[in-house]
Amino acid sequence: MSLEYNKNLIPFAKSLRKHATPQENHLWYDFLRSYTPRFQRQKTIGQFIADFCCEKAKLVIELDGSQHFTPEGHTYDEACTAAIETFGVTVLRFTNREIDSGCRAVCTQIEAAVRARLQ
């Protein structure tokens, strides 16, 4: 089953790619951009846009900044994760602080998750 694609969200996804956070850029340019299997940035899935998605491994990576730690942000993230998981996709969440202080450890966790999902 392929992931549900929402063409109406494409302009917003493009804008998010153009205005990526420093942490998103760090993870993308220093790790995910050349990773195999391929990851995509700001991938539309249903009514949501995932920060990074590896469709082959059915894995989504979300980076959470401070706006995610409000009650509204937490509620939105729970709904987003639940909706994406209905497609058989696993969602991994990391904080911006984790990227800033331990990006190599985050990359190791992503690699382990990809390997596990492909088995």
C-alpha positions as CSV (number, residue, x, y, z in Angstrom):
1,M,0.0,0.0,0.0
2,S,1.4,3.4,-0.9
3,L,1.1,6.4,1.2
4,E,-1.8,8.8,0.6
5,Y,-0.6,11.8,-1.3
6,N,-2.3,15.2,-0.9
7,K,-1.4,17.5,-3.8
8,N,-3.1,20.4,-2.1
9,L,-0.4,20.5,0.6
10,I,2.5,20.6,-2.0
11,P,2.9,24.5,-1.9
12,F,3.0,24.4,1.9
13,A,5.5,21.5,1.8
14,K,7.7,23.4,-0.6
15,S,7.6,26.4,1.7
16,L,8.6,24.3,4.6
17,R,11.6,22.9,2.7
18,K,12.7,26.5,1.8
19,H,12.4,27.6,5.5
20,A,13.7,24.5,7.2
21,T,15.0,24.8,10.8
22,P,18.8,24.6,11.4
23,Q,18.2,21.2,12.9
24,E,16.2,19.9,9.9
25,N,19.0,21.2,7.6
26,H,21.6,19.5,9.7
27,L,19.9,16.1,9.7
28,W,19.1,16.4,6.0
29,Y,22.4,17.7,4.6
30,D,24.7,15.8,6.9
31,F,22.9,12.4,6.9
32,L,19.5,11.8,5.3
33,R,20.1,13.4,1.9
34,S,22.4,10.7,0.7
35,Y,21.0,7.9,2.8
36,T,19.9,4.6,1.2
37,P,17.1,3.8,1.1
38,R,15.9,7.3,0.0
39,F,14.3,9.7,2.4
40,Q,12.2,12.7,1.3
41,R,11.8,16.0,3.0
42,Q,8.4,17.5,3.9
43,K,6.4,14.5,2.5
44,T,2.7,14.9,2.4
45,I,0.9,11.9,4.0
46,G,-2.9,12.3,4.2
47,Q,-3.6,15.6,5.7
48,F,-0.2,16.0,7.3
49,I,3.3,16.8,6.2
50,A,6.1,14.6,7.6
51,D,9.5,16.2,8.2
52,F,11.3,13.2,6.6
53,C,9.9,10.1,5.2
54,C,11.4,6.8,3.9
55,E,8.6,5.2,2.0
56,K,10.5,1.9,1.5
57,A,11.1,1.4,5.2
58,K,7.7,3.0,6.1
59,L,9.4,5.3,8.5
60,V,8.8,9.0,9.3
61,I,11.2,11.2,11.2
62,E,9.7,14.2,13.0
63,L,11.8,16.9,14.6
64,D,10.1,18.8,17.4
65,G,10.9,22.3,18.3
66,S,9.5,24.3,21.2
67,Q,6.0,24.8,19.6
68,H,5.5,21.0,20.0
69,F,5.7,21.2,23.8
70,T,2.5,23.3,24.2
71,P,-0.8,21.5,25.0
72,E,-2.0,22.3,21.5
73,G,1.2,21.2,19.9
74,H,1.2,17.9,21.8
75,T,-2.5,17.3,20.8
76,Y,-1.7,18.0,17.1
77,D,1.4,15.7,17.2
78,E,-0.6,12.8,18.7
79,A,-3.3,13.2,15.9
80,C,-0.6,13.4,13.2
81,T,1.3,10.3,14.5
82,A,-2.0,8.3,14.8
83,A,-3.0,9.3,11.3
84,I,0.3,8.4,9.8
85,E,0.5,5.1,11.6
86,T,-2.8,4.0,10.0
87,F,-0.6,3.6,6.8
88,G,1.6,1.1,8.6
89,V,4.3,3.7,9.1
90,T,6.4,4.1,12.2
91,V,7.0,7.6,13.5
92,L,10.2,8.5,15.3
93,R,10.3,11.9,17.1
94,F,13.4,13.7,18.1
95,T,13.7,17.1,19.7
96,N,15.8,19.9,18.2
97,R,17.9,19.7,21.3
98,E,18.7,16.0,20.5
99,I,19.9,17.1,17.1
100,D,22.0,19.9,18.5
101,S,23.6,17.9,21.2
102,G,23.8,14.4,19.8
103,C,23.1,14.2,16.1
104,R,25.3,11.1,15.7
105,A,23.2,9.2,18.3
106,V,20.0,10.3,16.5
107,C,21.5,9.0,13.2
108,T,22.3,5.7,14.8
109,Q,18.8,5.3,16.1
110,I,17.4,6.1,12.6
111,E,19.7,3.6,11.0
112,A,18.6,0.9,13.5
113,A,14.9,1.7,12.8
114,V,15.4,1.5,9.0
115,R,17.2,-1.9,9.3
116,A,14.4,-3.2,11.6
117,R,11.6,-2.0,9.3
118,L,13.2,-3.5,6.2
119,Q,13.5,-7.0,7.8
